[in-house]
Amino acid sequence: MPLLELVSVSSGYGKVGILEDINLHEEEGEIVAILGPNGSGKTTLLNTIFGLASLFKGEIRFREKPIGKTAPNKVASIGIGYAPQQQNVFPNFTVEENCMLGAFLRRDDEVRKDVEDIFALFPEIERRRHNLAKTLSGGERQMLAVARALMLRPKLIMLDEPTAGLSPKAANTLAEKIKEIRSRGTTIMLVEQNARIALGISDRAYIIVGGKVVAHDSSSNLLARKDLEQIYFK
């Protein structure tokens, strides 16, 4: 069975529908990219899975168990991490404190060890560990957001536009970090505006337009499609 599965999901905010009849799955160990134009519902998809948007119909299953309409803290506790695009760090706390706060649901004695492991993965922010998060560069802040989400040891981590606003060099560095996170055993769902980066590191991808899935294939096949290149992959 897939690690995560959405079956005929429609969702939105309040009474406003955004997503319609979404069918999607992700196998353990995959990187799955979610692509599409601005306003297509990509972030709403992540919010629906994480319990931040209203599920109107359909079913969401994680490790074969239904999690639709589950509160975000419960979703986090069962193994799903989320690094949103906006407001993804605590600006007035230090880098190290942000990492520690990422483990707020844990009750084990290995949190400190995991902080050091995270810093080994992200040496770019390790040297800023005692600095306030608001002093970080854009790339460093995005790394910290991912690092904080990893502190719960999620089975699946959802990343929303992690390279948005970054320089090409910083974006490529973060893309390599995402590949390394997968190599450490974490499954990744990646919403990304840079389609070429996303398709270059993912196994499969879904394209969402107007709240509906309009294409789904291996990332290599989607990248080779000339009709999509002119629309999404410029």
ROFI-513386 format. One line per 4 residues: number of its first residue (from 1); for each residue x, y, z of N, C-alpha, C. Coordinates in nm, 4 decimals, padded with zeros to 6 digits. Layout:
N
NUM	X,Y,Z,X,Y,Z,X,Y,Z; ... .
END
This chain:
234
1	00.0837,-00.1193,00.0000,00.0000,00.0000,00.0000,00.0880,00.1256,00.0000; 00.0385,00.2344,-00.0627,00.1149,00.3594,-00.0607,00.1322,00.4124,00.0813; 00.2381,00.4887,00.1027,00.2556,00.5555,00.2315,00.1449,00.6581,00.2514; 00.1142,00.7321,00.1452,00.0101,00.8345,00.1487,-00.0798,00.8166,00.0279 .
5	-00.2097,00.8320,00.0486,-00.3042,00.8191,-00.0616,-00.4206,00.9156,-00.0426; -00.4519,00.9895,-00.1482,-00.5689,01.0744,-00.1521,-00.6654,01.0169,-00.2545; -00.7897,00.9968,-00.2143,-00.8903,00.9355,-00.3005,-01.0081,01.0314,-00.3156; -01.0270,01.0831,-00.4362,-01.1403,01.1704,-00.4692,-01.1556,01.2854,-00.3700 .
9	-01.0457,01.3514,-00.3398,-01.0449,01.4574,-00.2389,-01.0861,01.5909,-00.2994; -01.1821,01.6541,-00.2337,-01.2187,01.7924,-00.2627,-01.2057,01.8702,-00.1324; -01.1481,01.9907,-00.1412,-01.1216,02.0655,-00.0184,-01.1132,02.2138,-00.0479; -01.1066,02.2927,00.0603,-01.0939,02.4371,00.0457,-01.0910,02.5034,00.1820 .
13	-01.1408,02.6264,00.1877,-01.1392,02.7031,00.3115,-01.2798,02.7579,00.3369; -01.3323,02.7315,00.4581,-01.4704,02.7695,00.4841,-01.5617,02.6941,00.3902; -01.6387,02.7686,00.3106,-01.7257,02.7052,00.2112,-01.6719,02.7196,00.0688; -01.5521,02.7730,00.0571,-01.4931,02.7974,-00.0749,-01.4110,02.6775,-00.1191 .
17	-01.4498,02.6151,-00.2273,-01.3775,02.4996,-00.2787,-01.2551,02.5405,-00.3587; -01.1456,02.4695,-00.3385,-01.0217,02.4956,-00.4125,-00.9807,02.3726,-00.4931; -00.9764,02.2580,-00.4274,-00.9383,02.1327,-00.4942,-01.0624,02.0501,-00.5249; -01.0586,01.9807,-00.6386,-01.1736,01.9005,-00.6789,-01.1288,01.7630,-00.7293 .
21	-01.1754,01.6605,-00.6621,-01.1579,01.5211,-00.7062,-01.0103,01.4861,-00.7291; -00.9298,01.5106,-00.6290,-00.7857,01.4824,-00.6377,-00.7590,01.3371,-00.6011; -00.6928,01.2664,-00.6913,-00.6447,01.1315,-00.6654,-00.4928,01.1327,-00.6766; -00.4275,01.0909,-00.5705,-00.2819,01.1038,-00.5628,-00.2289,00.9994,-00.4662 .
25	-00.1104,00.9477,-00.4953,-00.0483,00.8551,-00.4009,00.1023,00.8773,-00.3995; 00.1629,00.8348,-00.2896,00.3087,00.8427,-00.2771,00.3593,00.7189,-00.2054; 00.4576,00.6555,-00.2669,00.5183,00.5372,-00.2090,00.6290,00.5773,-00.1118; 00.6550,00.4922,-00.0167,00.7628,00.5185,00.0788,00.8957,00.5293,00.0056 .
29	00.9729,00.6324,00.0375,01.1041,00.6521,-00.0228,01.1049,00.7382,-00.1474; 00.9887,00.7789,-00.1940,00.9826,00.8615,-00.3149,01.0006,01.0100,-00.2846; 01.0389,01.0835,-00.3883,01.0176,01.2273,-00.3937,00.9120,01.2509,-00.4999; 00.7996,01.3065,-00.4608,00.6917,01.3380,-00.5538,00.6776,01.4895,-00.5607 .
33	00.6825,01.5433,-00.6826,00.6700,01.6873,-00.7030,00.5257,01.7231,-00.7360; 00.4819,01.8375,-00.6838,00.3512,01.8927,-00.7145,00.3750,02.0250,-00.7862; 00.3354,02.0315,-00.9128,00.3633,02.1479,-00.9963,00.2337,02.2125,-01.0428; 00.2457,02.3343,-01.0945,00.1297,02.4038,-01.1480,00.1457,02.5532,-01.1330 .
37	00.0621,02.6301,-01.2013,00.0723,02.7759,-01.1942,00.0312,02.8288,-01.0574; 00.0635,02.9537,-01.0306,00.0217,03.0168,-00.9059,-00.1303,03.0148,-00.8941; -00.1797,02.9868,-00.7740,-00.3235,02.9847,-00.7515,-00.3930,02.8583,-00.7955; -00.3164,02.7555,-00.8289,-00.3778,02.6323,-00.8796,-00.4241,02.5388,-00.7690 .
41	-00.3791,02.5612,-00.6446,-00.4209,02.4763,-00.5338,-00.3114,02.3898,-00.4751; -00.1858,02.4164,-00.5114,-00.0761,02.3316,-00.4642,-00.0596,02.3405,-00.3127; -00.0563,02.4628,-00.2611,-00.0427,02.4791,-00.1161,-00.1656,02.4262,-00.0438; -00.2836,02.4457,-00.1030,-00.4058,02.3917,-00.0427,-00.3982,02.2400,-00.0310 .
45	-00.3344,02.1747,-00.1266,-00.3167,02.0298,-00.1180,-00.2396,01.9930,00.0080; -00.1274,02.0601,00.0326,-00.0492,02.0321,00.1527,-00.1293,02.0664,00.2782; -00.1985,02.1795,00.2755,-00.2788,02.2189,00.3912,-00.3906,02.1201,00.4199; -00.4462,02.0618,00.3154,-00.5522,01.9620,00.3343,-00.4975,01.8374,00.4027 .
49	-00.3836,01.7914,00.3568,-00.3218,01.6734,00.4178,-00.2880,01.7005,00.5641; -00.2423,01.8223,00.5924,-00.1953,01.8558,00.7272,-00.3080,01.9036,00.8191; -00.4288,01.9084,00.7690,-00.5420,01.9472,00.8531,-00.5631,02.0961,00.8659; -00.5041,02.1755,00.7777,-00.5178,02.3203,00.7830,-00.6226,02.3729,00.6858 .
53	-00.6729,02.2886,00.5970,-00.7819,02.3235,00.5055,-00.8968,02.2268,00.5306; -01.0153,02.2648,00.4874,-01.1352,02.1844,00.5125,-01.1481,02.0735,00.4078; -01.1612,01.9520,00.4528,-01.1848,01.8387,00.3636,-01.3355,01.8257,00.3421; -01.3807,01.8488,00.2182,-01.5237,01.8444,00.1886,-01.5708,01.7028,00.1569 .
57	-01.4903,01.6319,00.0810,-01.5248,01.4929,00.0511,-01.3995,01.4174,00.0132; -01.4100,01.2853,00.0077,-01.2958,01.2017,-00.0251,-01.2254,01.1514,00.0996; -01.1153,01.0828,00.0781,-01.0439,01.0223,00.1897,-00.8938,01.0429,00.1745; -00.8295,01.0684,00.2871,-00.6839,01.0772,00.2936,-00.6360,00.9663,00.3848 .
61	-00.5443,00.8833,00.3351,-00.4925,00.7728,00.4152,-00.3410,00.7834,00.4252; -00.2915,00.7651,00.5463,-00.1472,00.7638,00.5714,-00.1146,00.6338,00.6422; -00.0265,00.5549,00.5811,00.0079,00.4219,00.6329,-00.1197,00.3408,00.6533; -00.2085,00.3513,00.5531,-00.3333,00.2754,00.5431,-00.4422,00.3209,00.6396 .
65	-00.4156,00.4240,00.7203,-00.5159,00.4693,00.8159,-00.5731,00.6043,00.7717; -00.7050,00.6225,00.7805,-00.7653,00.7503,00.7409,-00.7240,00.8627,00.8340; -00.6854,00.9770,00.7754,-00.6435,01.0920,00.8565,-00.7178,01.2189,00.8154; -00.8171,01.2080,00.7294,-00.8931,01.3254,00.6888,-00.9560,01.3939,00.8090 .
69	-00.9521,01.5283,00.8097,-01.0090,01.6107,00.9162,-00.9390,01.5908,01.0509; -00.8154,01.5426,01.0467,-00.7360,01.5269,01.1688,-00.6661,01.6590,01.2011; -00.6593,01.6957,01.3278,-00.5949,01.8204,01.3695,-00.4461,01.8179,01.3349; -00.3883,01.9346,01.3003,-00.2477,01.9388,01.2589,-00.1508,01.8776,01.3586 .
73	-00.1705,01.8997,01.4887,-00.0768,01.8423,01.5856,-00.0827,01.6907,01.5853; -00.2001,01.6354,01.5584,-00.2136,01.4899,01.5486,-00.1488,01.4377,01.4209; -00.1648,01.5139,01.3127,-00.1011,01.4750,01.1864,00.0510,01.4727,01.2044; 00.1039,01.5727,01.2725,00.2485,01.5769,01.2976,00.2926,01.4596,01.3830 .
77	00.2097,01.4226,01.4799,00.2485,01.3170,01.5735,00.2521,01.1792,01.5090; 00.1803,01.1603,01.3965,00.1792,01.0287,01.3323,00.2865,01.0153,01.2253; 00.3648,01.1246,01.2024,00.4789,01.1093,01.1137,00.4795,01.1925,00.9876; 00.4010,01.3015,00.9842,00.4017,01.3905,00.8678,00.4563,01.5261,00.9109 .
81	00.5650,01.5686,00.8481,00.6230,01.6992,00.8748,00.5866,01.7974,00.7653; 00.5871,01.9271,00.7979,00.5449,02.0295,00.7024,00.6321,02.1532,00.7201; 00.6948,02.1950,00.6111,00.7694,02.3209,00.6085,00.6984,02.4140,00.5116; 00.6093,02.5024,00.5618,00.5357,02.5922,00.4727,00.6261,02.6975,00.4124 .
85	00.5748,02.7652,00.3102,00.6552,02.8667,00.2430,00.6695,02.9922,00.3277; 00.5631,03.0325,00.3936,00.5630,03.1556,00.4705,00.5575,03.1257,00.6204; 00.6093,03.2185,00.7010,00.6047,03.2071,00.8466,00.6506,03.0679,00.8933; 00.7655,03.0273,00.8399,00.8122,02.8906,00.8625,00.9238,02.8795,00.9666 .
89	00.9619,02.9931,01.0253,01.0578,02.9912,01.1371,01.0115,03.0923,01.2416; 01.0679,03.0806,01.3614,01.0414,03.1783,01.4667,01.1529,03.2827,01.4624; 01.1250,03.4010,01.4086,01.2333,03.4967,01.3792,01.3086,03.5464,01.5012; 01.2438,03.5530,01.6157,01.3084,03.6080,01.7349,01.3697,03.5013,01.8252 .
93	01.3780,03.3797,01.7751,01.4503,03.2724,01.8437,01.5760,03.2396,01.7640; 01.6752,03.1841,01.8314,01.7978,03.1481,01.7613,01.7743,03.0281,01.6713; 01.8707,03.0040,01.5848,01.8650,02.8876,01.4955,01.8518,02.7589,01.5771; 01.9337,02.7459,01.6799,01.9286,02.6249,01.7626,01.7946,02.6130,01.8348 .
97	01.7425,02.7238,01.8842,01.6132,02.7207,01.9523,01.5014,02.6817,01.8558; 01.5083,02.7272,01.7321,01.4105,02.6867,01.6318,01.4113,02.5359,01.6122; 01.5307,02.4782,01.6057,01.5405,02.3331,01.5904,01.4807,02.2604,01.7110; 01.5123,02.3085,01.8289,01.4582,02.2472,01.9495,01.3056,02.2564,01.9525 .
101	01.2511,02.3704,01.9102,01.1064,02.3869,01.9073,01.0410,02.2940,01.8054; 01.1171,02.2564,01.7027,01.0636,02.1624,01.6046,01.0337,02.0256,01.6631; 01.0937,01.9954,01.7773,01.0744,01.8647,01.8429,00.9717,01.8722,01.9550; 00.8776,01.9680,01.9457,00.7878,01.9960,02.0581,00.7001,01.8778,02.0978 .
105	00.6751,01.7843,02.0068,00.5893,01.6701,02.0392,00.6677,01.5496,02.0912; 00.7988,01.5571,02.0875,00.8794,01.4412,02.1270,00.8993,01.4351,02.2780; 00.9112,01.3124,02.3279,00.9321,01.2914,02.4714,01.0530,01.2023,02.4978; 01.1394,01.1868,02.3959,01.2565,01.1013,02.4121,01.3770,01.1864,02.4515 .
109	01.4888,01.1198,02.4751,01.6088,01.1896,02.5231,01.7134,01.2064,02.4134; 01.6731,01.1991,02.2844,01.7685,01.2098,02.1749,01.7519,01.3388,02.0949; 01.6784,01.4342,02.1494,01.6546,01.5580,02.0757,01.7857,01.6328,02.0510; 01.8689,01.6428,02.1548,01.9969,01.7126,02.1392,02.0839,01.6459,02.0329 .
113	02.0839,01.5138,02.0326,02.1613,01.4402,01.9321,02.1095,01.4711,01.7926; 01.9776,01.4767,01.7782,01.9203,01.5042,01.6468,01.9506,01.6461,01.6005; 01.9593,01.7399,01.6935,01.9983,01.8765,01.6566,02.1365,01.8749,01.5925; 02.2285,01.8003,01.6527,02.3633,01.7934,01.5960,02.3633,01.7218,01.4620 .
117	02.2797,01.6199,01.4480,02.2678,01.5514,01.3189,02.2136,01.6449,01.2115; 02.1159,01.7267,01.2512,02.0596,01.8245,01.1582,02.1662,01.9251,01.1156; 02.2468,01.9697,01.2103,02.3531,02.0650,01.1779,02.4591,02.0018,01.0886; 02.4796,01.8708,01.1023,02.5729,01.8021,01.0115,02.5182,01.8023,00.8689 .
121	02.3847,01.7935,00.8568,02.3207,01.7976,00.7251,02.3210,01.9396,00.6691; 02.3068,02.0371,00.7561,02.3005,02.1776,00.7154,02.4117,02.2580,00.7837; 02.5371,02.2381,00.7438,02.6458,02.3147,00.8070,02.6320,02.4647,00.7817; 02.5566,02.5017,00.6780,02.5374,02.6435,00.6475,02.4662,02.7162,00.7617 .
125	02.3778,02.6459,00.8332,02.3104,02.7111,00.9460,02.3730,02.6730,01.0798; 02.4557,02.5695,01.0821,02.5215,02.5306,01.2082,02.6103,02.6443,01.2586; 02.6781,02.7095,01.1661,02.7666,02.8175,01.2094,02.6890,02.9423,01.2519; 02.5583,02.9419,01.2303,02.4734,03.0528,01.2749,02.3832,03.0091,01.3906 .
129	02.4169,02.9008,01.4573,02.3263,02.8389,01.5525,02.2852,02.9308,01.6664; 02.3684,03.0268,01.7011,02.3373,03.1165,01.8121,02.2829,03.2521,01.7653; 02.2633,03.2643,01.6341,02.2068,03.3870,01.5796,02.0540,03.3775,01.5724; 01.9868,03.4910,01.5824,01.8421,03.4922,01.5661,01.8059,03.4553,01.4225 .
133	01.6960,03.3841,01.4079,01.6548,03.3391,01.2750,01.6278,03.4556,01.1804; 01.5848,03.5685,01.2340,01.5535,03.6826,01.1478,01.6780,03.7422,01.0830; 01.7970,03.7041,01.1287,01.9204,03.7564,01.0695,01.9713,03.6689,00.9552; 01.9049,03.5565,00.9280,01.9516,03.4644,00.8250,01.9202,03.5164,00.6851 .
137	01.9971,03.4706,00.5892,01.9658,03.4970,00.4493,01.8444,03.4133,00.4085; 01.7908,03.4403,00.2901,01.6755,03.3646,00.2431,01.7033,03.2154,00.2337; 01.8189,03.1813,00.1796,01.8539,03.0402,00.1672,01.8723,02.9733,00.3013; 01.9373,03.0443,00.3932,01.9580,02.9892,00.5274,01.8246,02.9705,00.5995 .
141	01.7341,03.0643,00.5813,01.6039,03.0536,00.6476,01.5254,02.9341,00.5950; 01.5330,02.9096,00.4646,01.4635,02.7941,00.4089,01.5241,02.6636,00.4599; 01.6563,02.6598,00.4723,01.7209,02.5426,00.5298,01.6757,02.5208,00.6738; 01.6644,02.6284,00.7490,01.6199,02.6167,00.8879,01.4766,02.5662,00.8946 .
145	01.3909,02.6121,00.8041,01.2525,02.5654,00.8022,01.2460,02.4150,00.7793; 01.3261,02.3659,00.6855,01.3307,02.2224,00.6589,01.3882,02.1485,00.7788; 01.4958,02.2029,00.8351,01.5600,02.1407,00.9509,01.4624,02.1290,01.0670; 01.3869,02.2336,01.0921,01.2915,02.2322,01.2035,01.1846,02.1254,01.1826 .
149	01.1370,02.1126,01.0575,01.0362,02.0103,01.0278,01.0918,01.8691,01.0446; 01.2207,01.8530,01.0194,01.2823,01.7204,01.0315,01.3002,01.6763,01.1769; 01.2925,01.7698,01.2700,01.3187,01.7371,01.4098,01.2139,01.6435,01.4706; 01.0993,01.6286,01.4065,00.9996,01.5316,01.4550,01.0216,01.3920,01.3968 .
153	01.1313,01.3768,01.3235,01.1611,01.2486,01.2584,01.0440,01.1984,01.1737; 00.9943,01.2810,01.0825,00.8765,01.2415,01.0048,00.9072,01.1296,00.9058; 00.8068,01.0486,00.8791,00.8164,00.9506,00.7713,00.7999,01.0186,00.6361; 00.7178,01.1236,00.6354,00.6916,01.2024,00.5159,00.7075,01.3494,00.5521 .
157	00.7830,01.4225,00.4718,00.7944,01.5662,00.4923,00.7423,01.6374,00.3682; 00.6587,01.7389,00.3901,00.6009,01.8172,00.2813,00.6691,01.9535,00.2787; 00.7229,01.9902,00.1636,00.7975,02.1147,00.1472,00.7239,02.2039,00.0490; 00.6878,02.3248,00.0924,00.6122,02.4159,00.0083,00.7035,02.5267,-00.0445 .
161	00.7327,02.5193,-00.1736,00.8135,02.6201,-00.2432,00.9453,02.6506,-00.1705; 01.0259,02.5507,-00.1407,01.1474,02.5770,-00.0626,01.2497,02.6644,-00.1335; 01.2487,02.6701,-00.2681,01.3493,02.7512,-00.3372,01.2951,02.8869,-00.3807; 01.1723,02.9208,-00.3415,01.1129,03.0482,-00.3849,01.1970,03.1656,-00.3384 .
165	01.2311,03.2521,-00.4312,01.3059,03.3718,-00.3985,01.4544,03.3524,-00.3799; 01.5034,03.2306,-00.3972,01.6457,03.2057,-00.3769,01.7240,03.2272,-00.5065; 01.8519,03.2570,-00.4923,01.9395,03.2652,-00.6085,01.9541,03.1269,-00.6689; 01.9909,03.1178,-00.7968,02.0109,02.9845,-00.8571,02.1078,02.8977,-00.7774 .
169	02.2163,02.9565,-00.7267,02.3127,02.8778,-00.6496,02.2501,02.8256,-00.5218; 02.1782,02.9100,-00.4481,02.1142,02.8673,-00.3237,02.0059,02.7641,-00.3506; 01.9314,02.7825,-00.4602,01.8260,02.6869,-00.4945,01.8841,02.5495,-00.5254; 01.9938,02.5461,-00.5998,02.0566,02.4185,-00.6327,02.1161,02.3521,-00.5082 .
173	02.1704,02.4318,-00.4176,02.2227,02.3766,-00.2920,02.1112,02.3117,-00.2122; 01.9969,02.3797,-00.2027,01.8842,02.3247,-00.1276,01.8297,02.1993,-00.1948; 01.8293,02.1968,-00.3272,01.7842,02.0780,-00.3989,01.8716,01.9570,-00.3647; 02.0020,01.9784,-00.3538,02.0915,01.8688,-00.3160,02.0632,01.8227,-00.1729 .
177	02.0286,01.9161,-00.0851,01.9925,01.8789,00.0524,01.8674,01.7914,00.0530; 01.7713,01.8250,-00.0314,01.6472,01.7472,-00.0384,01.6770,01.6044,-00.0826; 01.7659,01.5896,-00.1782,01.8049,01.4548,-00.2215,01.8710,01.3784,-00.1073; 01.9525,01.4482,-00.0289,02.0201,01.3824,00.0824,01.9205,01.3416,00.1909 .
181	01.8197,01.4252,00.2144,01.7158,01.3905,00.3121,01.6458,01.2622,00.2700; 01.6156,01.2489,00.1417,01.5540,01.1252,00.0928,01.6472,01.0054,00.1137; 01.7762,01.0256,00.0906,01.8713,00.9154,00.1056,01.8806,00.8677,00.2497; 01.8408,00.9545,00.3436,01.8407,00.9181,00.4848,01.7124,00.8474,00.5271 .
185	01.6203,00.8293,00.4318,01.5018,00.7487,00.4607,01.3716,00.8241,00.4753; 01.3700,00.9531,00.4430,01.2480,01.0317,00.4558,01.1823,01.0494,00.3193; 01.0543,01.0190,00.3111,00.9761,01.0400,00.1901,00.9416,01.1885,00.1794; 00.9385,01.2412,00.0572,00.9244,01.3859,00.0389,00.8153,01.4178,-00.0624 .
189	00.7268,01.5101,-00.0247,00.6333,01.5718,-00.1196,00.6778,01.7155,-00.1387; 00.7050,01.7520,-00.2624,00.7704,01.8789,-00.2933,00.6826,01.9651,-00.3827; 00.6262,02.0713,-00.3266,00.5616,02.1749,-00.4067,00.6694,02.2749,-00.4458; 00.6801,02.3020,-00.5753,00.7947,02.3808,-00.6198,00.7573,02.4639,-00.7422 .
193	00.7989,02.5915,-00.7407,00.7746,02.6776,-00.8563,00.8792,02.6560,-00.9643; 00.9985,02.6096,-00.9269,01.1037,02.5827,-01.0240,01.0870,02.4391,-01.0737; 01.0126,02.4253,-01.1820,00.9765,02.2922,-01.2303,01.0991,02.2109,-01.2709; 01.1992,02.2758,-01.3269,01.3163,02.2004,-01.3714,01.3924,02.1419,-01.2526 .
197	01.4067,02.2184,-01.1466,01.4707,02.1639,-01.0271,01.3871,02.0501,-00.9711; 01.2563,02.0708,-00.9599,01.1696,01.9695,-00.9007,01.1712,01.8398,-00.9811; 01.1610,01.8509,-01.1113,01.1599,01.7307,-01.1949,01.2975,01.6656,-01.2002; 01.4008,01.7435,-01.1772,01.5357,01.6882,-01.1778,01.5676,01.6021,-01.0567 .
201	01.4959,01.6223,-00.9457,01.5272,01.5456,-00.8242,01.4137,01.4528,-00.7813; 01.2978,01.4626,-00.8475,01.1825,01.3814,-00.8052,01.1677,01.2569,-00.8910; 01.0904,01.1623,-00.8394,01.0624,01.0377,-00.9122,00.9399,01.0514,-01.0013; 00.8348,01.1115,-00.9449,00.7103,01.1332,-01.0174,00.6606,01.2738,-00.9888 .
205	00.5658,01.3194,-01.0705,00.5111,01.4524,-01.0486,00.3649,01.4571,-01.0908; 00.2918,01.5413,-01.0201,00.1539,01.5734,-01.0544,00.1487,01.7210,-01.0917; 00.0745,01.7533,-01.1966,00.0514,01.8929,-01.2334,-00.0933,01.9263,-01.2012; -00.1112,02.0304,-01.1203,-00.2446,02.0736,-01.0791,-00.2743,02.2084,-01.1434 .
209	-00.3888,02.2194,-01.2080,-00.4342,02.3440,-01.2683,-00.5814,02.3626,-01.2310; -00.6130,02.4785,-01.1762,-00.7516,02.5051,-01.1398,-00.8090,02.4075,-01.0398; -00.7239,02.3580,-00.9504,-00.7702,02.2667,-00.8467,-00.7874,02.1227,-00.8900; -00.7454,02.0893,-01.0122,-00.7599,01.9530,-01.0628,-00.6255,01.9005,-01.1132 .
213	-00.6029,01.7716,-01.1003,-00.4835,01.7088,-01.1564,-00.5023,01.6970,-01.3074; -00.4136,01.7608,-01.3841,-00.4250,01.7557,-01.5299,-00.3186,01.6665,-01.5922; -00.2173,01.6286,-01.5154,-00.1139,01.5385,-01.5672,-00.0443,01.4707,-01.4505; -00.0045,01.3461,-01.4733,00.0708,01.2684,-01.3739,00.1553,01.1678,-01.4491 .
217	00.2842,01.1680,-01.4209,00.3735,01.0756,-01.4896,00.5065,01.0756,-01.4155; 00.5997,00.9939,-01.4655,00.7356,01.0014,-01.4117,00.7909,01.1396,-01.4420; 00.8795,01.1854,-01.3574,00.9356,01.3194,-01.3765,01.0122,01.3300,-01.5073; 01.0823,01.2247,-01.5446,01.1585,01.2280,-01.6692,01.0653,01.2396,-01.7896 .
221	00.9520,01.1697,-01.7860,00.8565,01.1783,-01.8972,00.7936,01.3172,-01.9057; 00.7576,01.3731,-01.7916,00.6980,01.5065,-01.7928,00.7970,01.6114,-01.8416; 00.9213,01.5979,-01.8017,01.0229,01.6943,-01.8423,01.0455,01.6904,-01.9933; 01.0228,01.5739,-02.0538,01.0458,01.5578,-02.1978,00.9278,01.6042,-02.2828 .
225	00.8145,01.6315,-02.2206,00.6954,01.6699,-02.2969,00.7046,01.8150,-02.3434; 00.7085,01.8350,-02.4750,00.7243,01.9686,-02.5309,00.6023,02.0565,-02.5053; 00.4824,01.9956,-02.4999,00.3627,02.0764,-02.4773,00.3617,02.1371,-02.3375; 00.4197,02.0669,-02.2408,00.4259,02.1190,-02.1058,00.5422,02.2156,-02.0879 .
229	00.6465,02.1958,-02.1660,00.7662,02.2792,-02.1502,00.7345,02.4272,-02.1705; 00.6534,02.4569,-02.2717,00.6230,02.5968,-02.3014,00.5387,02.6618,-02.1927; 00.4624,02.5799,-02.1199,00.3720,02.6354,-02.0186,00.4393,02.6451,-01.8820; 00.5066,02.5368,-01.8405,00.5526,02.5269,-01.7028,00.7038,02.5287,-01.6839 .
233	00.7799,02.4906,-01.7867,00.9202,02.4607,-01.7640,01.0136,02.5628,-01.8265; 00.9703,02.6853,-01.8423,01.0548,02.7873,-01.9030,01.1721,02.8204,-01.8114 .
END
